[in-house]
Amino acid sequence: MVQVNGNYLKLKAGYLFPEIARRVRAFSEAHPDAPIIRLGIGDVTEPLPEACRSAMKAAIDEMGTPEGFHGYGPEQGYLWLREAVAQHDFVGRGCQISAEEIFISDGSKCDSANILDILGEGNRIAVTDPVYPVYVDSNVMAGRTGDADQAGRYGGLTYLPISAANGFAAQLPSEPVDLIYLCFPNNPTGAVATRAQLQAWVDYARAHGALILFDAAYEAFIQDPSLPHSIYEIDGARECAIEFRSFSKNAGFTGTRCALTVVPRGLMGTAANGEPVELWALWNRRQCTKFNGVSYIVQRGAEAVYSAEGLAQVKALVRFYMDNAAIIRRELTAAGLAVYGGEQAPYVWLKTPEGLDSWGFFDHLLGQAHVVGTPGSGFGAAGEGYFRLSAFNSRANVEEAMRRIRSL
C-alpha cells in the first residue's frame, strides 16, 4: 500500500481557517436564520477596480484573435508587468530592484511555502509567535520540524513571542538562526516595523549569514509616510532578504490570483560542500520546472493597477478598508476592550475579555452576536488570549457587527 508523507500527520487537527469554516457551518446548520457577519478570514469584499476589469476584458478580446492569442507565458511573468512593479513599488521608493529580480506568481501564500524547495533541510528557523500559520505548517509538511508540544509549538523552531508587553516587536534571537520569517504590517497583530527595527534585523541576518523571508502582503495599508514598505528600503537587505508581495488585498485579486516574489541577484546561500550558490538561479530553476505562470489576462489586470486610474482606485479601496478598521478600533475601545493594530493594517488585534480564552470568545461572538472572528491561539501559543477581526467587509456589515458586539 502506498505510504503517505508522515510529516502531515504532525500537523494539528486542522488548518486554522478551515476549522473556523467548520464551526461556522455547524452553527449555520443549527441556526439557519442567524444573520452571520464574517470578520474572520482576510478575504476582500469590494469589487475589482474598474481599471483592472477593463484591462482584463480587453485581454480576453485580444485572446480571441489569431494575432492576439497568448499561450504559455514566461514562468517569471511578462516583462511589461515586472517592469511596472519594479518602477512603482521599488525604484520609486529608492530600492535597487530590477524587473529581472521580480517573479510573478499566483499567490504570496504559495510562494512563502514554495520557497522551501530551494532551501536546505538543516536550516535553523525562527518565527514570531503568534504567526501566520503557513510559515510554520509548510515547514512541518516539509519535514523540517519535530513534533508539536502541548502548547502547539514544534520542535526545531525558534519562537519569538510578541505581545502587548513588548509592543508586538519580536526580539532578536538569543541564539543563531539561519532562516527568519518576518511579516510587516503584521498578520495577525497589525503591528508595523520602523526603519530602525528592520535595520536591526538586516544587521543580524548579515552578521549570522541568515536569510530573511519578508512578507509585505499588506504594505499598501501603511498610512505613516515614515514607515518602510519594503525590506529593500533598508541598507544591506539585498544581501540577506527575499520579499513576498500580493495584489490580493490592495487591488482585490483574491479571486483572480496574482502576486510576486523578489529575489535579488547576488543573494547567496551555501551548498553542502560550503560552496556559495546564488538563490536567484535556484528560484528561477524551480519556477521553470514547477510553475507555468499566471494567465495573460490576469497579468494585464495587474498591470492596470499601475495606471493613473488604477492607482487612484486602489488607493480608494485601501482607504475604504482602513476606514472600516478605524470604526472597529473605535467601537471596540468604547466597549472597554484593549485594542491593537488597525492603524497601519486592515487587522484589529484585541485582548479577549477576562474569563474567555480565544476559542471561547470565538464561540461567544458567533453564538451571541453572530459575528465571526479569528482566535488568536490559531496563530500560535502566544496568541492565546487575543482575537483578530478583519476590516475586509462592507461598511454596513462592519457597523452592524460593531453594534452587536457592543450590545454584549
C-alpha positions as CSV (number, residue, x, y, z in Angstrom):
1,M,0.0,0.0,0.0
2,V,1.2,3.5,-0.8
3,Q,2.8,5.4,2.0
4,V,1.8,8.9,3.0
5,N,4.0,11.8,3.9
6,G,4.2,11.3,7.7
7,N,5.0,14.9,8.3
8,Y,1.4,15.8,7.6
9,L,0.4,13.7,10.5
10,K,2.3,16.0,12.8
11,L,0.1,18.9,11.9
12,K,-2.5,20.0,14.4
13,A,-6.1,18.8,13.7
14,G,-6.9,21.3,11.1
15,Y,-5.6,24.4,9.4
16,L,-7.0,27.5,11.3
17,F,-9.3,28.8,8.6
18,P,-10.9,25.5,7.6
19,E,-11.6,24.9,11.3
20,I,-13.3,28.3,11.5
21,A,-15.4,27.4,8.5
22,R,-16.3,24.1,10.0
23,R,-17.6,25.7,13.2
24,V,-19.5,28.4,11.3
25,R,-21.0,25.8,9.1
26,A,-22.2,23.7,12.1
27,F,-23.7,26.8,13.7
28,S,-25.4,27.8,10.5
29,E,-27.0,24.4,10.1
30,A,-28.3,24.5,13.7
31,H,-29.4,28.2,13.3
32,P,-30.3,28.6,9.6
33,D,-31.9,32.0,10.2
34,A,-28.9,33.6,12.0
35,P,-27.5,36.6,10.1
36,I,-23.8,35.9,10.3
37,I,-21.3,38.6,9.6
38,R,-17.8,37.3,8.8
39,L,-14.8,39.4,10.0
40,G,-12.5,36.4,10.3
41,I,-10.7,35.3,7.1
42,G,-8.8,38.2,5.5
43,D,-10.7,38.0,2.2
44,V,-11.7,41.2,0.5
45,T,-15.3,42.0,-0.3
46,E,-15.3,45.1,-2.6
47,P,-15.3,44.7,-6.5
48,L,-12.1,44.6,-8.6
49,P,-11.1,48.1,-9.6
50,E,-12.6,49.3,-12.8
51,A,-9.2,49.8,-14.4
52,C,-8.3,46.2,-13.8
53,R,-11.6,44.9,-15.0
54,S,-11.4,46.9,-18.3
55,A,-7.8,45.6,-18.8
56,M,-8.9,42.0,-18.3
57,K,-11.9,42.4,-20.7
58,A,-9.6,43.9,-23.3
59,A,-7.2,41.0,-22.8
60,I,-10.0,38.4,-23.3
61,D,-10.9,40.1,-26.6
62,E,-7.3,40.1,-27.6
63,M,-7.0,36.4,-26.8
64,G,-10.0,35.8,-29.2
65,T,-7.9,36.8,-32.2
66,P,-5.2,34.9,-34.0
67,E,-2.8,37.9,-33.7
68,G,-3.5,38.5,-30.0
69,F,-3.7,34.9,-28.7
70,H,-1.2,34.0,-26.0
71,G,-0.4,30.5,-24.9
72,Y,2.2,29.7,-22.3
73,G,3.8,32.8,-21.0
74,P,7.2,33.3,-19.3
75,E,7.3,31.5,-16.0
76,Q,8.8,34.6,-14.4
77,G,5.9,36.8,-15.6
78,Y,5.6,39.1,-18.6
79,L,8.3,41.7,-18.7
80,W,5.8,44.6,-19.0
81,L,4.3,43.7,-15.6
82,R,7.6,43.1,-14.0
83,E,8.9,46.5,-15.2
84,A,5.8,48.3,-13.9
85,V,6.2,46.6,-10.5
86,A,9.9,47.4,-10.3
87,Q,9.4,51.1,-11.1
88,H,6.3,51.8,-9.0
89,D,6.9,49.6,-6.0
90,F,10.6,49.6,-5.6
91,V,12.6,52.1,-7.7
92,G,10.1,54.8,-6.8
93,R,10.8,54.2,-3.1
94,G,14.6,54.2,-3.5
95,C,15.0,50.4,-3.7
96,Q,17.6,48.9,-6.2
97,I,15.3,46.2,-7.6
98,S,15.2,45.4,-11.3
99,A,12.5,43.7,-13.3
100,E,14.8,40.6,-13.7
101,E,14.6,40.1,-9.9
102,I,10.8,40.0,-9.8
103,F,8.9,36.7,-10.3
104,I,5.1,37.0,-10.9
105,S,3.1,34.2,-9.2
106,D,-0.4,33.1,-8.2
107,G,-0.1,34.0,-4.5
108,S,2.4,35.1,-1.8
109,K,0.9,32.4,0.4
110,C,2.1,29.8,-2.2
111,D,5.5,31.4,-2.6
112,S,6.2,31.6,1.1
113,A,5.7,27.9,1.2
114,N,7.3,27.0,-2.1
115,I,10.5,28.9,-1.3
116,L,11.4,26.0,0.9
117,D,12.1,24.0,-2.3
118,I,15.4,25.8,-2.7
119,L,16.5,25.9,0.9
120,G,18.3,23.1,2.8
121,E,16.7,21.0,5.5
122,G,19.3,21.8,8.1
123,N,18.4,25.5,8.5
124,R,17.6,26.7,11.9
125,I,14.3,28.6,11.6
126,A,12.9,31.5,13.6
127,V,9.2,32.6,13.5
128,T,7.3,35.1,15.6
129,D,4.6,33.8,17.9
130,P,1.8,34.5,17.0
131,V,2.5,33.9,13.4
132,Y,0.7,33.5,10.0
133,P,0.2,29.7,10.1
134,V,1.5,28.9,6.7
135,Y,5.1,29.7,7.7
136,V,5.0,27.0,10.4
137,D,2.8,24.5,8.7
138,S,4.8,24.5,5.4
139,N,7.9,23.7,7.4
140,V,6.1,20.9,9.2
141,M,4.9,19.4,5.9
142,A,8.5,19.6,4.5
143,G,9.8,17.6,7.5
144,R,11.8,20.5,8.9
145,T,10.4,20.3,12.5
146,G,9.9,17.9,15.3
147,D,6.5,17.1,16.9
148,A,4.3,19.7,18.5
149,D,4.2,20.1,22.2
150,Q,1.0,20.6,24.3
151,A,1.1,24.3,23.6
152,G,1.3,23.7,19.8
153,R,5.0,24.7,19.4
154,Y,7.0,22.4,17.1
155,G,10.4,21.1,18.0
156,G,13.2,22.5,15.8
157,L,11.7,26.0,15.5
158,T,12.8,29.1,17.4
159,Y,9.7,31.0,18.6
160,L,10.0,34.7,19.1
161,P,7.0,35.8,21.3
162,I,5.2,39.1,20.5
163,S,2.6,40.6,22.7
164,A,1.4,43.9,24.2
165,A,4.2,43.6,26.8
166,N,6.9,44.1,24.1
167,G,4.9,46.3,21.8
168,F,4.4,43.3,19.4
169,A,8.1,43.7,18.3
170,A,10.0,40.4,18.4
171,Q,13.4,40.5,20.0
172,L,16.4,39.3,18.0
173,P,17.1,35.6,18.6
174,S,19.3,34.8,21.5
175,E,20.9,32.0,19.5
176,P,22.0,31.9,15.9
177,V,19.3,31.1,13.3
178,D,19.5,30.7,9.5
179,L,16.0,31.5,8.3
180,I,13.8,34.3,9.7
181,Y,10.2,34.9,8.8
182,L,9.1,38.5,9.2
183,C,5.7,39.9,8.2
184,F,5.1,43.7,8.3
185,P,2.5,45.1,8.5
186,N,2.0,42.1,10.7
187,N,-0.6,39.4,10.3
188,P,-2.3,38.8,12.7
189,T,-1.4,41.6,15.1
190,G,-1.5,44.6,12.7
191,A,1.8,45.8,14.1
192,V,4.4,47.6,11.9
193,A,8.2,47.9,12.0
194,T,10.2,51.1,11.9
195,R,13.3,51.5,9.8
196,A,15.5,51.1,12.9
197,Q,13.8,47.9,13.8
198,L,14.2,46.4,10.3
199,Q,17.8,47.6,10.2
200,A,18.5,45.6,13.3
201,W,17.1,42.5,11.6
202,V,19.1,43.1,8.5
203,D,22.2,43.7,10.5
204,Y,21.6,40.4,12.4
205,A,21.0,38.5,9.2
206,R,24.2,39.8,7.6
207,A,26.2,39.1,10.8
208,H,25.0,35.5,11.0
209,G,24.6,34.6,7.4
210,A,20.9,34.3,7.8
211,L,18.1,34.8,5.2
212,I,15.0,36.9,5.9
213,L,11.8,35.9,4.3
214,F,9.9,39.2,4.4
215,D,6.1,39.1,3.8
216,A,4.9,42.5,2.7
217,A,1.4,41.5,1.6
218,Y,-0.1,44.4,3.5
219,E,2.4,47.2,2.7
220,A,-0.3,49.2,0.8
221,F,-2.2,49.8,4.0
222,I,0.7,51.7,5.7
223,Q,-0.5,55.2,6.4
224,D,2.5,56.7,8.2
225,P,4.9,58.0,5.5
226,S,7.9,57.4,7.8
227,L,7.4,53.7,7.8
228,P,9.2,51.5,5.2
229,H,7.0,49.5,2.8
230,S,9.8,47.1,1.6
231,I,12.7,45.4,3.3
232,Y,14.9,46.7,0.4
233,E,14.5,50.2,1.8
234,I,16.9,49.1,4.5
235,D,20.7,49.2,3.9
236,G,22.1,45.8,3.2
237,A,18.8,44.0,2.7
238,R,19.7,42.9,-0.9
239,E,22.4,40.7,0.7
240,C,20.0,38.8,3.1
241,A,16.3,39.1,2.1
242,I,13.6,37.7,-0.2
243,E,10.4,39.7,-0.3
244,F,6.8,38.4,-1.0
245,R,4.0,40.8,-2.2
246,S,0.5,40.4,-3.4
247,F,-2.2,42.1,-5.4
248,S,-4.8,40.3,-3.3
249,K,-5.5,42.8,-0.6
250,N,-4.7,46.1,-2.1
251,A,-6.4,45.5,-5.5
252,G,-8.8,42.8,-4.6
253,F,-7.2,39.9,-6.5
254,T,-8.0,37.2,-4.0
255,G,-10.3,35.6,-6.6
256,T,-8.1,36.1,-9.7
257,R,-4.7,35.3,-8.1
258,C,-1.6,37.4,-8.8
259,A,1.4,38.1,-6.6
260,L,5.2,38.4,-6.8
261,T,8.4,37.4,-5.1
262,V,11.6,39.4,-5.2
263,V,14.9,37.5,-5.2
264,P,17.9,39.9,-5.7
265,R,20.7,38.9,-8.0
266,G,23.8,38.1,-5.9
267,L,21.8,36.9,-2.9
268,M,23.8,33.8,-1.9
269,G,23.3,30.6,0.0
270,T,25.7,27.8,0.7
271,A,25.8,24.3,-0.7
272,A,26.5,21.2,1.5
273,N,30.2,21.4,0.5
274,G,30.4,25.0,1.5
275,E,30.4,26.5,-1.9
276,P,28.3,29.7,-2.4
277,V,25.2,29.4,-4.6
278,E,23.0,32.2,-6.0
279,L,19.4,31.8,-4.8
280,W,18.1,33.7,-7.8
281,A,19.3,30.9,-10.1
282,L,17.7,28.2,-7.9
283,W,14.3,30.0,-7.7
284,N,14.3,30.6,-11.4
285,R,15.0,26.9,-12.0
286,R,12.3,26.0,-9.5
287,Q,9.7,28.2,-11.2
288,C,10.6,27.0,-14.7
289,T,10.2,23.4,-13.6
290,K,7.1,23.6,-11.3
291,F,5.2,26.7,-12.5
292,N,3.6,27.6,-15.8
293,G,3.0,31.3,-14.9
294,V,0.0,33.4,-14.2
295,S,-2.5,33.9,-17.0
296,Y,-2.0,36.6,-19.5
297,I,-5.5,38.0,-18.8
298,V,-4.8,38.3,-15.0
299,Q,-1.4,39.9,-15.6
300,R,-2.9,42.5,-17.8
301,G,-5.3,43.3,-15.0
302,A,-2.4,43.6,-12.5
303,E,-0.5,45.9,-14.9
304,A,-3.6,48.2,-14.9
305,V,-3.1,48.7,-11.1
306,Y,-0.2,51.0,-12.1
307,S,-2.2,53.1,-14.5
308,A,-3.3,56.6,-13.3
309,E,-6.8,55.3,-12.9
310,G,-5.7,52.1,-11.3
311,L,-3.5,53.8,-8.7
312,A,-6.4,56.1,-7.7
313,Q,-8.9,53.2,-7.5
314,V,-6.6,51.1,-5.4
315,K,-5.9,54.0,-3.1
316,A,-9.6,54.4,-2.6
317,L,-10.0,50.7,-1.9
318,V,-7.3,50.8,0.8
319,R,-8.9,53.9,2.3
320,F,-12.2,52.2,2.4
321,Y,-10.9,49.2,4.4
322,M,-8.8,51.4,6.7
323,D,-11.9,53.4,7.5
324,N,-13.5,50.1,8.4
325,A,-10.6,49.3,10.7
326,A,-10.9,52.7,12.3
327,I,-14.6,52.0,13.0
328,I,-13.7,48.7,14.6
329,R,-11.0,50.2,16.7
330,R,-13.3,53.0,17.9
331,E,-16.2,50.8,18.8
332,L,-14.2,48.0,20.5
333,T,-12.3,50.6,22.6
334,A,-15.6,52.2,23.6
335,A,-16.8,48.7,24.6
336,G,-13.9,48.6,27.1
337,L,-11.7,46.1,25.2
338,A,-7.9,46.5,24.8
339,V,-7.3,47.1,21.1
340,Y,-4.2,47.0,19.0
341,G,-3.4,47.3,15.2
342,G,-5.9,48.6,12.7
343,E,-3.9,51.9,12.1
344,Q,-1.4,50.7,9.5
345,A,-3.0,47.4,8.6
346,P,-6.5,46.0,8.0
347,Y,-6.5,43.8,11.1
348,V,-7.5,44.7,14.6
349,W,-6.0,42.6,17.4
350,L,-7.7,42.7,20.7
351,K,-7.5,41.2,24.2
352,T,-10.3,38.7,24.9
353,P,-12.5,39.6,27.9
354,E,-11.4,38.2,31.2
355,G,-12.6,34.6,31.7
356,L,-12.6,33.8,28.0
357,D,-9.9,32.1,26.0
358,S,-9.6,32.9,22.3
359,W,-11.8,29.9,21.1
360,G,-14.2,30.6,23.9
361,F,-14.5,34.2,22.7
362,F,-15.0,32.9,19.1
363,D,-17.9,30.8,20.2
364,H,-19.3,33.6,22.3
365,L,-19.3,36.1,19.4
366,L,-20.7,33.6,17.0
367,G,-23.4,32.3,19.3
368,Q,-24.4,35.7,20.8
369,A,-23.6,38.3,18.1
370,H,-23.5,36.1,15.0
371,V,-20.1,37.6,14.2
372,V,-17.1,35.5,13.1
373,G,-13.5,36.5,14.0
374,T,-10.2,34.6,14.3
375,P,-9.0,33.1,17.6
376,G,-5.5,34.3,18.5
377,S,-4.4,30.8,19.6
378,G,-4.8,29.7,16.0
379,F,-1.8,31.8,15.2
380,G,0.4,30.3,17.9
381,A,0.6,29.7,21.6
382,A,1.5,33.3,22.4
383,G,-1.7,34.3,20.6
384,E,-3.8,32.8,23.3
385,G,-5.9,35.5,25.0
386,Y,-6.1,37.6,21.8
387,F,-8.5,37.7,18.9
388,R,-8.3,39.1,15.4
389,L,-11.0,41.0,13.5
390,S,-10.7,41.8,9.8
391,A,-11.7,45.1,8.2
392,F,-12.4,43.4,4.9
393,N,-16.2,43.7,4.7
394,S,-18.9,46.2,3.6
395,R,-19.4,49.3,5.7
396,A,-22.9,48.2,6.6
397,N,-21.7,44.8,7.9
398,V,-18.8,46.4,9.9
399,E,-21.1,48.9,11.5
400,E,-23.7,46.2,12.3
401,A,-21.1,43.8,13.7
402,M,-19.8,46.5,16.0
403,R,-23.3,47.4,17.1
404,R,-23.9,43.7,18.0
405,I,-20.6,43.3,19.8
406,R,-21.1,46.5,21.9
407,S,-24.6,45.3,22.8
408,L,-23.0,42.3,24.6
